């Protein structure tokens, strides 16, 4: 089983996370931010990852540290669970429709972090959640995993739908990227012979 367990404690957040890449989409998530919990539950379900996550953060300030630090830990968990990346597909993409929204997410687990972010979220908040934190989350996740992560929004107006579409599309792109390629023969998917 490709699994990881991460604990990260700072003055701003205390996080425990377990990840199973080859799961069924079950989750137990409590970050102290209801909207982020909702997005991560969708991410887990659509990626068919199993995730248990608790975060105690300085939410009396805002959700910035919680969102960023959860993303750091999640990316690190993916990186740890993948090990040397031998046999994985490496690339994945998804064009996901959700109501009026159409979002592309594309992932390259290359060992090189990059974020392409072309989402146009129409409001500053969804409930109590600052929508600018979506970019912070995706940036921290791509850095921690060591992957190129790209988003392109083709259509959409509702902020909740745009963000939800992005998390669902990312989950499905990642699910494809981390899948074992039966044609790879257990080799690292790089002509360099190494990822990272």
N, CA and C atoms as a LAMMPS dump frame, in Angstrom:
ITEM: TIMESTEP
0
ITEM: NUMBER OF ATOMS
588
ITEM: BOX BOUNDS ff ff ff
-5.0000000000000000e+02 5.0000000000000000e+02
-5.0000000000000000e+02 5.0000000000000000e+02
-5.0000000000000000e+02 5.0000000000000000e+02
ITEM: ATOMS id mol type element x y z
1 1 1 N 0.843 -1.201 0
2 1 2 C 0 0 0
3 1 3 C 0.876 1.248 0
4 2 1 N 0.472 2.23 -0.811
5 2 2 C 1.213 3.494 -0.879
6 2 3 C 0.556 4.464 0.093
7 3 1 N 1.184 4.574 1.255
8 3 2 C 0.598 5.335 2.356
9 3 3 C 1.627 6.292 2.94
10 4 1 N 1.129 7.297 3.641
11 4 2 C 2.007 8.235 4.352
12 4 3 C 1.271 8.758 5.568
13 5 1 N 2.054 9.077 6.585
14 5 2 C 1.529 9.706 7.803
15 5 3 C 2.431 10.878 8.121
16 6 1 N 1.845 12.05 8.271
17 6 2 C 2.604 13.275 8.514
18 6 3 C 2.035 13.981 9.748
19 7 1 N 2.938 14.431 10.619
20 7 2 C 2.577 15.32 11.722
21 7 3 C 3.429 16.572 11.592
22 8 1 N 2.78 17.722 11.681
23 8 2 C 3.507 18.999 11.568
24 8 3 C 2.943 19.969 12.592
25 9 1 N 3.804 20.435 13.479
26 9 2 C 3.39 21.362 14.524
27 9 3 C 4.184 22.657 14.429
28 10 1 N 3.464 23.767 14.353
29 10 2 C 4.082 25.092 14.396
30 10 3 C 3.313 25.931 15.417
31 11 1 N 3.723 27.159 15.586
32 11 2 C 3 28.063 16.485
33 11 3 C 1.641 28.463 15.914
34 12 1 N 1.44 28.182 14.611
35 12 2 C 0.196 28.59 13.952
36 12 3 C -0.774 27.435 13.714
37 13 1 N -0.232 26.24 13.483
38 13 2 C -1.088 25.077 13.224
39 13 3 C -0.47 23.811 13.792
40 14 1 N -1.343 22.883 14.168
41 14 2 C -0.939 21.536 14.568
42 14 3 C -1.746 20.563 13.705
43 15 1 N -1.037 19.804 12.865
44 15 2 C -1.696 18.997 11.843
45 15 3 C -1.245 17.55 11.939
46 16 1 N -2.221 16.641 11.844
47 16 2 C -1.974 15.203 11.687
48 16 3 C -2.726 14.74 10.45
49 17 1 N -2.02 14.034 9.564
50 17 2 C -2.631 13.577 8.321
51 17 3 C -2.151 12.188 7.968
52 18 1 N -3.072 11.326 7.572
53 18 2 C -2.726 10.044 6.976
54 18 3 C -3.347 9.987 5.595
55 19 1 N -2.613 9.389 4.651
56 19 2 C -3.036 9.311 3.253
57 19 3 C -2.796 7.911 2.729
58 20 1 N -3.778 7.375 2.04
59 20 2 C -3.642 6.134 1.286
60 20 3 C -3.997 6.464 -0.161
61 21 1 N -3.002 6.375 -1.046
62 21 2 C -3.233 6.695 -2.454
63 21 3 C -4.173 5.702 -3.125
64 22 1 N -4.175 4.472 -2.649
65 22 2 C -4.934 3.399 -3.291
66 22 3 C -6.173 3.065 -2.476
67 23 1 N -6.926 4.099 -2.149
68 23 2 C -8.078 3.932 -1.284
69 23 3 C -9.384 3.835 -2.051
70 24 1 N -10.447 4.186 -1.367
71 24 2 C -11.79 4.127 -1.96
72 24 3 C -12.505 5.474 -1.867
73 25 1 N -11.814 6.492 -1.362
74 25 2 C -12.414 7.82 -1.275
75 25 3 C -13.047 8.138 0.062
76 26 1 N -12.591 7.477 1.107
77 26 2 C -13.138 7.743 2.435
78 26 3 C -12.322 8.832 3.126
79 27 1 N -12.991 9.607 3.969
80 27 2 C -12.292 10.706 4.629
81 27 3 C -12.863 10.973 6.007
82 28 1 N -11.983 11.445 6.88
83 28 2 C -12.339 12.033 8.168
84 28 3 C -11.525 13.309 8.271
85 29 1 N -12.171 14.444 8.064
86 29 2 C -11.452 15.706 7.917
87 29 3 C -12.042 16.756 8.838
88 30 1 N -11.166 17.39 9.617
89 30 2 C -11.577 18.498 10.477
90 30 3 C -10.429 19.501 10.547
91 31 1 N -10.556 20.562 9.77
92 31 2 C -9.514 21.593 9.736
93 31 3 C -9.881 22.82 10.555
94 32 1 N -11.119 22.871 11.054
95 32 2 C -11.598 24.082 11.709
96 32 3 C -12.174 25.092 10.745
97 33 1 N -12.15 24.771 9.452
98 33 2 C -12.718 25.624 8.4
99 33 3 C -13.693 24.776 7.604
100 34 1 N -14.972 25.025 7.754
101 34 2 C -15.985 24.188 7.131
102 34 3 C -15.88 24.117 5.619
103 35 1 N -15.59 25.247 4.968
104 35 2 C -15.498 25.241 3.508
105 35 3 C -14.305 24.426 3.039
106 36 1 N -13.157 24.559 3.721
107 36 2 C -11.983 23.773 3.352
108 36 3 C -12.244 22.286 3.59
109 37 1 N -12.909 21.942 4.689
110 37 2 C -13.286 20.543 4.921
111 37 3 C -14.091 20.005 3.749
112 38 1 N -15.069 20.791 3.299
113 38 2 C -15.934 20.394 2.188
114 38 3 C -15.118 20.147 0.926
115 39 1 N -14.189 21.051 0.604
116 39 2 C -13.363 20.889 -0.592
117 39 3 C -12.477 19.653 -0.496
118 40 1 N -11.911 19.402 0.675
119 40 2 C -11.031 18.244 0.838
120 40 3 C -11.806 16.934 0.841
121 41 1 N -13.026 16.956 1.333
122 41 2 C -13.873 15.762 1.248
123 41 3 C -14.194 15.438 -0.206
124 42 1 N -14.481 16.47 -1.011
125 42 2 C -14.715 16.26 -2.441
126 42 3 C -13.448 15.759 -3.133
127 43 1 N -12.313 16.361 -2.779
128 43 2 C -11.019 15.953 -3.334
129 43 3 C -10.757 14.477 -3.05
130 44 1 N -10.998 14.065 -1.82
131 44 2 C -10.789 12.674 -1.419
132 44 3 C -11.697 11.736 -2.209
133 45 1 N -12.958 12.095 -2.292
134 45 2 C -13.929 11.248 -2.974
135 45 3 C -13.622 11.102 -4.463
136 46 1 N -13.32 12.209 -5.131
137 46 2 C -13.108 12.166 -6.581
138 46 3 C -11.749 11.585 -6.951
139 47 1 N -10.774 11.668 -6.058
140 47 2 C -9.473 11.067 -6.324
141 47 3 C -9.374 9.626 -5.897
142 48 1 N -10.359 9.161 -5.136
143 48 2 C -10.337 7.816 -4.542
144 48 3 C -9.123 7.632 -3.639
145 49 1 N -8.783 8.716 -2.936
146 49 2 C -7.754 8.66 -1.901
147 49 3 C -8.457 8.507 -0.552
148 50 1 N -7.818 7.865 0.414
149 50 2 C -8.317 7.829 1.783
150 50 3 C -7.491 8.818 2.597
151 51 1 N -8.169 9.749 3.249
152 51 2 C -7.479 10.783 4.014
153 51 3 C -8.131 10.948 5.381
154 52 1 N -7.287 10.936 6.411
155 52 2 C -7.691 11.339 7.752
156 52 3 C -6.863 12.566 8.098
157 53 1 N -7.543 13.649 8.484
158 53 2 C -6.855 14.918 8.683
159 53 3 C -7.484 15.694 9.822
160 54 1 N -6.642 16.125 10.747
161 54 2 C -7.069 17.069 11.768
162 54 3 C -6.093 18.236 11.775
163 55 1 N -6.642 19.427 11.924
164 55 2 C -5.821 20.632 12.02
165 55 3 C -6.406 21.533 13.093
166 56 1 N -5.555 21.934 14.028
167 56 2 C -5.915 22.958 15.004
168 56 3 C -5.071 24.179 14.682
169 57 1 N -5.738 25.214 14.157
170 57 2 C -5.011 26.394 13.712
171 57 3 C -5.518 27.668 14.342
172 58 1 N -4.84 28.753 14.019
173 58 2 C -5.184 30.065 14.575
174 58 3 C -6.331 30.692 13.77
175 59 1 N -7.447 29.971 13.742
176 59 2 C -8.592 30.43 12.955
177 59 3 C -9.254 31.674 13.547
178 60 1 N -8.885 32.043 14.766
179 60 2 C -9.391 33.299 15.32
180 60 3 C -8.789 34.49 14.578
181 61 1 N -7.66 34.265 13.896
182 61 2 C -7.052 35.303 13.057
183 61 3 C -7.756 35.307 11.701
184 62 1 N -7.586 34.221 10.979
185 62 2 C -8.292 33.946 9.726
186 62 3 C -7.924 32.52 9.327
187 63 1 N -8.236 32.12 8.091
188 63 2 C -7.975 30.74 7.663
189 63 3 C -6.697 30.603 6.834
190 64 1 N -5.897 31.676 6.772
191 64 2 C -4.717 31.656 5.899
192 64 3 C -3.725 30.561 6.306
193 65 1 N -3.31 30.556 7.557
194 65 2 C -2.309 29.575 7.993
195 65 3 C -2.842 28.159 7.905
196 66 1 N -4.111 27.984 8.225
197 66 2 C -4.713 26.653 8.136
198 66 3 C -4.693 26.152 6.704
199 67 1 N -5.152 26.965 5.767
200 67 2 C -5.207 26.532 4.364
201 67 3 C -3.811 26.236 3.825
202 68 1 N -2.867 27.127 4.078
203 68 2 C -1.521 26.951 3.548
204 68 3 C -0.832 25.74 4.167
205 69 1 N -0.931 25.592 5.481
206 69 2 C -0.219 24.51 6.156
207 69 3 C -0.834 23.146 5.854
208 70 1 N -2.156 23.085 5.731
209 70 2 C -2.794 21.83 5.317
210 70 3 C -2.296 21.435 3.932
211 71 1 N -2.172 22.396 3.029
212 71 2 C -1.678 22.113 1.688
213 71 3 C -0.235 21.622 1.71
214 72 1 N 0.596 22.213 2.561
215 72 2 C 1.983 21.768 2.698
216 72 3 C 2.036 20.31 3.138
217 73 1 N 1.245 19.985 4.151
218 73 2 C 1.248 18.617 4.687
219 73 3 C 0.665 17.639 3.673
220 74 1 N -0.387 18.036 2.975
221 74 2 C -0.995 17.156 1.975
222 74 3 C -0.023 16.873 0.831
223 75 1 N 0.65 17.901 0.343
224 75 2 C 1.631 17.701 -0.714
225 75 3 C 2.767 16.798 -0.274
226 76 1 N 3.248 17.004 0.957
227 76 2 C 4.33 16.162 1.486
228 76 3 C 3.878 14.72 1.633
229 77 1 N 2.627 14.524 2.034
230 77 2 C 2.105 13.162 2.168
231 77 3 C 2.066 12.462 0.811
232 78 1 N 1.629 13.163 -0.232
233 78 2 C 1.649 12.577 -1.571
234 78 3 C 3.07 12.227 -1.979
235 79 1 N 4.006 13.153 -1.744
236 79 2 C 5.404 12.918 -2.101
237 79 3 C 5.96 11.702 -1.372
238 80 1 N 5.699 11.593 -0.072
239 80 2 C 6.193 10.458 0.701
240 80 3 C 5.574 9.151 0.24
241 81 1 N 4.259 9.165 -0.014
242 81 2 C 3.571 7.939 -0.42
243 81 3 C 4.05 7.45 -1.787
244 82 1 N 4.494 8.372 -2.641
245 82 2 C 4.952 8 -3.983
246 82 3 C 6.389 7.493 -4.003
247 83 1 N 7.142 7.764 -2.949
248 83 2 C 8.522 7.279 -2.889
249 83 3 C 9.352 7.808 -4.051
250 84 1 N 10.038 6.899 -4.777
251 84 2 C 10.89 7.338 -5.891
252 84 3 C 10.098 7.545 -7.181
253 85 1 N 8.786 7.367 -7.136
254 85 2 C 7.858 7.598 -8.258
255 85 3 C 7.939 6.507 -9.319
256 86 1 N 8.63 5.426 -9.025
257 86 2 C 8.781 4.352 -10.01
258 86 3 C 7.416 3.774 -10.394
259 87 1 N 7.193 3.67 -11.688
260 87 2 C 6 3.013 -12.21
261 87 3 C 4.776 3.891 -12.356
262 88 1 N 4.827 5.123 -11.854
263 88 2 C 3.62 5.961 -11.925
264 88 3 C 3.445 6.526 -13.337
265 89 1 N 2.235 6.946 -13.635
266 89 2 C 1.928 7.552 -14.928
267 89 3 C 2.582 8.925 -15.055
268 90 1 N 2.695 9.641 -13.97
269 90 2 C 3.34 10.946 -13.829
270 90 3 C 2.465 12.107 -14.261
271 91 1 N 1.818 12.018 -15.399
272 91 2 C 0.974 13.097 -15.913
273 91 3 C -0.499 12.759 -15.73
274 92 1 N -1.301 13.788 -15.49
275 92 2 C -2.745 13.603 -15.447
276 92 3 C -3.437 14.912 -15.731
277 93 1 N -4.597 14.827 -16.336
278 93 2 C -5.372 16.034 -16.592
279 93 3 C -6.855 15.705 -16.591
280 94 1 N -7.661 16.74 -16.353
281 94 2 C -9.112 16.578 -16.327
282 94 3 C -9.761 17.887 -16.717
283 95 1 N -10.676 17.827 -17.653
284 95 2 C -11.563 18.955 -17.926
285 95 3 C -12.897 18.602 -17.279
286 96 1 N -13.253 19.366 -16.252
287 96 2 C -14.393 19.011 -15.425
288 96 3 C -15.511 20.039 -15.547
289 97 1 N -16.698 19.588 -15.946
290 97 2 C -17.858 20.473 -15.925
291 97 3 C -18.586 20.359 -14.589
292 98 1 N -19.033 21.478 -14.075
293 98 2 C -19.892 21.473 -12.891
294 98 3 C -20.887 22.617 -13.039
295 99 1 N -22.104 22.266 -13.355
296 99 2 C -23.114 23.274 -13.647
297 99 3 C -22.589 24.223 -14.73
298 100 1 N -22.509 25.524 -14.458
299 100 2 C -22.074 26.473 -15.471
300 100 3 C -20.555 26.577 -15.588
301 101 1 N -19.841 25.868 -14.716
302 101 2 C -18.38 25.958 -14.637
303 101 3 C -17.726 24.883 -15.507
304 102 1 N -16.622 25.259 -16.151
305 102 2 C -15.78 24.299 -16.868
306 102 3 C -14.334 24.615 -16.513
307 103 1 N -13.665 23.648 -15.88
308 103 2 C -12.307 23.848 -15.346
309 103 3 C -11.376 22.762 -15.876
310 104 1 N -10.195 23.17 -16.297
311 104 2 C -9.123 22.239 -16.626
312 104 3 C -8.119 22.219 -15.484
313 105 1 N -7.744 21.028 -15.028
314 105 2 C -6.607 20.848 -14.126
315 105 3 C -5.644 19.873 -14.783
316 106 1 N -4.358 20.201 -14.737
317 106 2 C -3.325 19.343 -15.304
318 106 3 C -2.157 19.258 -14.331
319 107 1 N -1.586 18.073 -14.213
320 107 2 C -0.55 17.805 -13.215
321 107 3 C 0.614 17.061 -13.865
322 108 1 N 1.829 17.47 -13.524
323 108 2 C 3.045 16.727 -13.864
324 108 3 C 3.845 16.543 -12.582
325 109 1 N 3.934 15.308 -12.119
326 109 2 C 4.714 15.015 -10.908
327 109 3 C 6.166 14.851 -11.343
328 110 1 N 6.838 15.979 -11.455
329 110 2 C 8.155 16.061 -12.087
330 110 3 C 9.29 16.277 -11.104
331 111 1 N 8.951 16.603 -9.851
332 111 2 C 9.975 17.018 -8.903
333 111 3 C 10.239 18.512 -8.951
334 112 1 N 9.595 19.198 -9.892
335 112 2 C 9.77 20.64 -10.056
336 112 3 C 8.434 21.321 -9.788
337 113 1 N 8.435 22.239 -8.855
338 113 2 C 7.19 22.895 -8.452
339 113 3 C 6.895 24.077 -9.358
340 114 1 N 5.653 24.144 -9.823
341 114 2 C 5.178 25.293 -10.587
342 114 3 C 3.667 25.327 -10.485
343 115 1 N 3.124 26.524 -10.441
344 115 2 C 1.677 26.684 -10.425
345 115 3 C 1.268 27.617 -11.551
346 116 1 N 0.386 27.124 -12.394
347 116 2 C -0.286 27.952 -13.391
348 116 3 C -1.721 28.139 -12.926
349 117 1 N -2.106 29.347 -12.652
350 117 2 C -3.391 29.599 -11.985
351 117 3 C -4.197 30.606 -12.78
352 118 1 N -5.167 30.127 -13.525
353 118 2 C -6.015 30.994 -14.332
354 118 3 C -7.477 30.788 -13.95
355 119 1 N -7.73 30.903 -12.644
356 119 2 C -9.1 30.883 -12.145
357 119 3 C -9.544 32.318 -11.884
358 120 1 N -10.758 32.625 -12.25
359 120 2 C -11.311 33.962 -12.041
360 120 3 C -12.497 33.849 -11.088
361 121 1 N -12.177 33.852 -9.8
362 121 2 C -13.199 33.698 -8.762
363 121 3 C -13.864 35.052 -8.555
364 122 1 N -15.176 35.057 -8.592
365 122 2 C -15.911 36.316 -8.741
366 122 3 C -16.149 37.068 -7.439
367 123 1 N -16.003 36.415 -6.297
368 123 2 C -16.222 37.094 -5.017
369 123 3 C -14.998 36.939 -4.131
370 124 1 N -14.906 37.781 -3.108
371 124 2 C -13.768 37.719 -2.189
372 124 3 C -13.941 36.656 -1.121
373 125 1 N -15.184 36.264 -0.873
374 125 2 C -15.445 35.256 0.161
375 125 3 C -16.498 34.272 -0.305
376 126 1 N -16.379 33.039 0.18
377 126 2 C -17.471 32.067 0.162
378 126 3 C -17.732 31.745 1.629
379 127 1 N -18.851 32.206 2.147
380 127 2 C -19.067 32.128 3.585
381 127 3 C -18.004 32.941 4.292
382 128 1 N -17.271 32.305 5.217
383 128 2 C -16.187 32.98 5.939
384 128 3 C -14.824 32.749 5.296
385 129 1 N -14.791 32.005 4.194
386 129 2 C -13.533 31.612 3.555
387 129 3 C -13.119 32.651 2.52
388 130 1 N -11.892 33.178 2.657
389 130 2 C -11.349 34.123 1.68
390 130 3 C -10.943 33.365 0.415
391 131 1 N -11.545 33.731 -0.708
392 131 2 C -11.305 32.959 -1.933
393 131 3 C -9.875 33.096 -2.453
394 132 1 N -9.143 34.134 -2.049
395 132 2 C -7.743 34.25 -2.446
396 132 3 C -6.899 33.109 -1.866
397 133 1 N -7.411 32.44 -0.855
398 133 2 C -6.682 31.328 -0.24
399 133 3 C -6.649 30.089 -1.125
400 134 1 N -7.492 30.027 -2.131
401 134 2 C -7.43 28.897 -3.07
402 134 3 C -6.071 28.897 -3.767
403 135 1 N -5.631 30.06 -4.238
404 135 2 C -4.318 30.139 -4.886
405 135 3 C -3.202 29.816 -3.908
406 136 1 N -3.305 30.312 -2.67
407 136 2 C -2.298 29.996 -1.654
408 136 3 C -2.233 28.492 -1.412
409 137 1 N -3.395 27.843 -1.327
410 137 2 C -3.443 26.397 -1.11
411 137 3 C -2.763 25.666 -2.265
412 138 1 N -3.13 25.999 -3.489
413 138 2 C -2.59 25.285 -4.644
414 138 3 C -1.094 25.526 -4.808
415 139 1 N -0.636 26.738 -4.494
416 139 2 C 0.787 27.039 -4.57
417 139 3 C 1.577 26.218 -3.558
418 140 1 N 1.097 26.179 -2.318
419 140 2 C 1.776 25.414 -1.276
420 140 3 C 1.759 23.919 -1.592
421 141 1 N 0.644 23.436 -2.128
422 141 2 C 0.539 22.017 -2.482
423 141 3 C 1.524 21.652 -3.584
424 142 1 N 1.602 22.458 -4.623
425 142 2 C 2.504 22.142 -5.732
426 142 3 C 3.963 22.172 -5.284
427 143 1 N 4.313 23.137 -4.426
428 143 2 C 5.693 23.21 -3.912
429 143 3 C 6.032 21.991 -3.07
430 144 1 N 5.129 21.624 -2.182
431 144 2 C 5.402 20.538 -1.253
432 144 3 C 5.456 19.184 -1.953
433 145 1 N 4.598 18.985 -2.943
434 145 2 C 4.618 17.737 -3.719
435 145 3 C 5.786 17.723 -4.692
436 146 1 N 6.157 18.886 -5.211
437 146 2 C 7.16 18.933 -6.273
438 146 3 C 6.512 18.582 -7.599
439 147 1 N 5.496 19.354 -7.958
440 147 2 C 4.74 19.069 -9.175
441 147 3 C 4.345 20.361 -9.863
442 148 1 N 4.2 20.281 -11.174
443 148 2 C 3.573 21.357 -11.922
444 148 3 C 2.068 21.139 -11.853
445 149 1 N 1.353 22.152 -11.404
446 149 2 C -0.104 22.087 -11.282
447 149 3 C -0.681 23.297 -12.015
448 150 1 N -1.558 23.031 -12.971
449 150 2 C -2.126 24.107 -13.78
450 150 3 C -3.648 24.07 -13.742
451 151 1 N -4.232 25.256 -13.684
452 151 2 C -5.687 25.415 -13.748
453 151 3 C -6.035 26.42 -14.831
454 152 1 N -7.046 26.091 -15.599
455 152 2 C -7.593 27.006 -16.592
456 152 3 C -9.111 26.963 -16.487
457 153 1 N -9.716 28.123 -16.343
458 153 2 C -11.164 28.233 -16.257
459 153 3 C -11.715 28.662 -17.611
460 154 1 N -12.551 27.824 -18.189
461 154 2 C -13.154 28.132 -19.481
462 154 3 C -14.517 28.807 -19.335
463 155 1 N -15.204 28.528 -18.224
464 155 2 C -16.526 29.106 -17.997
465 155 3 C -16.814 29.06 -16.506
466 156 1 N -17.706 29.935 -16.066
467 156 2 C -18.133 29.879 -14.681
468 156 3 C -18.29 31.245 -14.061
469 157 1 N -19.284 31.371 -13.184
470 157 2 C -19.558 32.617 -12.493
471 157 3 C -19.669 32.441 -10.987
472 158 1 N -20.227 31.333 -10.539
473 158 2 C -20.464 31.114 -9.112
474 158 3 C -19.16 30.713 -8.427
475 159 1 N -18.765 31.489 -7.423
476 159 2 C -17.469 31.253 -6.763
477 159 3 C -17.371 29.864 -6.157
478 160 1 N -18.426 29.428 -5.478
479 160 2 C -18.421 28.095 -4.867
480 160 3 C -18.205 27.043 -5.948
481 161 1 N -18.91 27.165 -7.061
482 161 2 C -18.793 26.186 -8.138
483 161 3 C -17.39 26.192 -8.752
484 162 1 N -16.805 27.372 -8.932
485 162 2 C -15.463 27.466 -9.52
486 162 3 C -14.443 26.751 -8.638
487 163 1 N -14.494 27.032 -7.345
488 163 2 C -13.531 26.419 -6.419
489 163 3 C -13.767 24.915 -6.33
490 164 1 N -15.015 24.527 -6.226
491 164 2 C -15.331 23.101 -6.15
492 164 3 C -14.896 22.385 -7.416
493 165 1 N -15.136 22.999 -8.563
494 165 2 C -14.69 22.405 -9.821
495 165 3 C -13.183 22.232 -9.865
496 166 1 N -12.451 23.214 -9.324
497 166 2 C -10.99 23.133 -9.315
498 166 3 C -10.503 21.988 -8.432
499 167 1 N -11.074 21.838 -7.248
500 167 2 C -10.657 20.753 -6.351
501 167 3 C -11.009 19.386 -6.936
502 168 1 N -12.187 19.266 -7.537
503 168 2 C -12.58 17.987 -8.146
504 168 3 C -11.679 17.658 -9.342
505 169 1 N -11.417 18.653 -10.176
506 169 2 C -10.562 18.43 -11.341
507 169 3 C -9.148 18.059 -10.917
508 170 1 N -8.623 18.736 -9.894
509 170 2 C -7.288 18.396 -9.383
510 170 3 C -7.258 16.961 -8.884
511 171 1 N -8.275 16.562 -8.142
512 171 2 C -8.317 15.206 -7.606
513 171 3 C -8.259 14.17 -8.718
514 172 1 N -9.037 14.384 -9.765
515 172 2 C -9.081 13.414 -10.851
516 172 3 C -7.802 13.428 -11.684
517 173 1 N -7.201 14.61 -11.857
518 173 2 C -5.914 14.684 -12.55
519 173 3 C -4.825 13.98 -11.748
520 174 1 N -4.822 14.206 -10.428
521 174 2 C -3.837 13.541 -9.568
522 174 3 C -4.037 12.039 -9.54
523 175 1 N -5.29 11.609 -9.502
524 175 2 C -5.57 10.178 -9.493
525 175 3 C -4.967 9.504 -10.718
526 176 1 N -5.066 10.165 -11.866
527 176 2 C -4.458 9.628 -13.089
528 176 3 C -2.936 9.667 -13.015
529 177 1 N -2.385 10.759 -12.475
530 177 2 C -0.931 10.922 -12.432
531 177 3 C -0.247 9.933 -11.499
532 178 1 N -0.886 9.613 -10.372
533 178 2 C -0.262 8.698 -9.401
534 178 3 C -0.553 7.24 -9.704
535 179 1 N -1.428 6.984 -10.668
536 179 2 C -1.773 5.599 -11.009
537 179 3 C -0.548 4.87 -11.543
538 180 1 N -0.478 3.595 -11.256
539 180 2 C 0.603 2.758 -11.776
540 180 3 C 0.332 2.464 -13.243
541 181 1 N 1.319 2.757 -14.083
542 181 2 C 1.223 2.487 -15.513
543 181 3 C 1.737 1.066 -15.767
544 182 1 N 0.86 0.145 -16.179
545 182 2 C 1.308 -1.239 -16.354
546 182 3 C 2.36 -1.401 -17.453
547 183 1 N 2.466 -0.42 -18.346
548 183 2 C 3.46 -0.504 -19.423
549 183 3 C 4.836 -0.006 -18.99
550 184 1 N 4.889 0.649 -17.804
551 184 2 C 6.141 1.267 -17.367
552 184 3 C 7.141 0.264 -16.814
553 185 1 N 6.682 -0.923 -16.472
554 185 2 C 7.601 -1.945 -15.954
555 185 3 C 8.296 -1.547 -14.674
556 186 1 N 7.637 -0.699 -13.864
557 186 2 C 8.221 -0.292 -12.597
558 186 3 C 9.344 0.707 -12.718
559 187 1 N 9.522 1.279 -13.907
560 187 2 C 10.605 2.236 -14.109
561 187 3 C 10.152 3.639 -13.728
562 188 1 N 11.12 4.483 -13.399
563 188 2 C 10.85 5.885 -13.104
564 188 3 C 10.51 6.583 -14.418
565 189 1 N 9.392 7.305 -14.463
566 189 2 C 8.918 7.885 -15.718
567 189 3 C 9.641 9.182 -16.097
568 190 1 N 10.935 9.07 -16.318
569 190 2 C 11.753 10.204 -16.731
570 190 3 C 12.971 9.684 -17.472
571 191 1 N 13.319 10.33 -18.563
572 191 2 C 14.525 9.93 -19.292
573 191 3 C 15.794 10.233 -18.512
574 192 1 N 15.662 11.057 -17.451
575 192 2 C 16.81 11.326 -16.58
576 192 3 C 17.092 10.166 -15.636
577 193 1 N 16.09 9.296 -15.444
578 193 2 C 16.238 8.176 -14.524
579 193 3 C 15.947 8.528 -13.078
580 194 1 N 15.511 9.759 -12.854
581 194 2 C 15.185 10.206 -11.494
582 194 3 C 14.158 11.33 -11.566
583 195 1 N 13.3 11.375 -10.57
584 195 2 C 12.386 12.503 -10.399
585 195 3 C 12.705 13.14 -9.064
586 196 1 N 12.98 14.44 -9.094
587 196 2 C 13.283 15.128 -7.851
588 196 3 C 14.603 15.845 -7.905
